[in-house]
């Protein structure tokens, strides 16, 4: 289970990075082009794309696990691994490479609330849907 979760969570992290980078370019262009509506639309696209990636992550992890009654747990575990393991670890490595100093990522209240009430339920939803689709 742990290897399955780690495999799909690192793939989800890389996909989130790619999607956020591409949409970030759109937001960057809209911000410097003077388009307020384009900037707002870009931020909305960012949240929607994150939601889709997290739902699909939970879906694929649960689909591969095929564990009856535990689909939501696989989805939630994948999203938790992305948010609480990969994001801080990659941030720590990047800061260490750039500055040469050790940096400990800090979880603020807003980030924890978004994770608990938005990201984790989205992963659980994807896992639950896969469980209902493939197991019944």
C-alpha positions in Angstrom: 0.0 0.0 0.0 2.7 2.5 0.9 4.6 2.0 -2.3 1.4 2.4 -4.3 0.6 5.6 -2.5 4.1 7.0 -2.9 4.2 6.1 -6.6 0.9 7.8 -7.4 1.6 10.7 -5.0 4.9 11.6 -6.7 3.2 11.4 -10.1 0.5 13.7 -8.8 3.1 16.1 -7.5 4.9 16.3 -10.8 1.6 16.7 -12.7 0.5 19.4 -10.2 3.8 21.2 -10.8 3.4 21.0 -14.6 -0.2 22.2 -14.6 0.5 25.0 -12.2 3.5 26.1 -14.2 1.6 26.3 -17.5 -1.4 28.1 -15.9 1.1 30.3 -14.0 2.5 31.5 -17.4 -1.1 32.4 -18.4 -1.5 34.4 -15.1 1.9 36.0 -15.5 0.9 37.2 -19.0 -2.5 38.4 -17.9 -1.0 40.3 -14.9 1.6 42.1 -17.0 -0.8 42.6 -20.0 -3.1 44.6 -17.7 -6.1 42.2 -18.0 -7.7 41.9 -14.6 -10.4 39.5 -15.9 -7.7 37.3 -17.4 -5.8 37.2 -14.1 -9.0 36.3 -12.2 -9.8 33.6 -14.8 -6.3 32.2 -14.5 -6.6 32.0 -10.7 -9.9 30.2 -11.1 -8.3 27.8 -13.7 -5.5 27.1 -11.2 -7.9 26.0 -8.5 -10.0 23.9 -10.9 -6.9 22.2 -12.4 -5.6 21.4 -8.9 -9.0 19.9 -8.0 -9.1 17.8 -11.1 -5.5 16.5 -10.6 -6.2 15.6 -6.9 -9.5 13.8 -7.8 -7.7 11.8 -10.6 -4.9 10.9 -8.2 -7.3 9.4 -5.7 -9.1 7.7 -8.5 -6.1 6.0 -10.0 -4.6 5.0 -6.7 -7.9 3.4 -5.6 -8.4 1.8 -9.0 -5.0 0.1 -8.8 -5.4 -1.0 -5.1 -8.8 -2.6 -5.6 -9.4 -2.8 -1.9 -13.1 -3.0 -1.1 -14.2 -0.4 1.4 -10.9 1.4 1.5 -11.0 3.4 -1.8 -11.5 6.7 0.0 -8.6 6.0 2.2 -6.2 5.3 -0.7 -7.3 8.6 -2.3 -6.9 10.6 0.8 -3.5 9.0 1.5 -2.2 9.9 -1.9 -3.3 13.5 -1.5 -1.9 13.6 2.1 1.5 12.3 0.8 1.6 15.0 -1.9 0.7 17.8 0.6 2.5 16.7 3.7 5.5 14.8 2.3 6.5 15.7 -1.3 5.8 19.4 -1.3 7.8 20.1 1.9 10.6 17.7 0.8 11.0 19.2 -2.7 10.8 22.7 -1.2 13.5 21.9 1.3 15.7 20.4 -1.5 15.2 23.4 -3.8 16.0 25.9 -1.1 19.0 23.9 0.0 20.4 23.8 -3.6 19.7 27.5 -4.2 20.8 29.1 -1.0 22.8 26.4 0.7 20.8 26.9 3.9 18.5 24.5 5.6 14.8 25.6 5.4 12.0 24.0 7.3 8.6 24.6 5.6 6.0 26.1 7.8 2.4 25.1 7.6 0.1 28.1 8.2 -3.5 27.9 9.3 -4.9 28.7 5.9 -2.9 26.0 4.2 -3.9 23.4 6.8 -7.6 24.4 6.5 -7.5 24.2 2.7 -5.8 20.8 2.9 -8.2 19.4 5.4 -11.4 20.7 4.0 -10.7 20.8 0.3 -7.7 18.7 -0.9 -8.2 15.6 1.3 -11.9 15.4 0.6 -11.2 15.7 -3.2 -8.7 12.8 -3.0 -11.2 10.8 -1.0 -13.9 11.5 -3.6 -11.7 10.2 -6.4 -10.9 7.1 -4.4 -14.6 6.5 -3.6 -15.6 6.9 -7.2 -13.0 4.4 -8.4 -14.1 2.0 -5.7 -17.8 2.2 -6.7 -16.9 1.9 -10.4 -14.5 -1.1 -10.2 -15.7 -3.0 -7.2 -19.3 -2.0 -6.9 
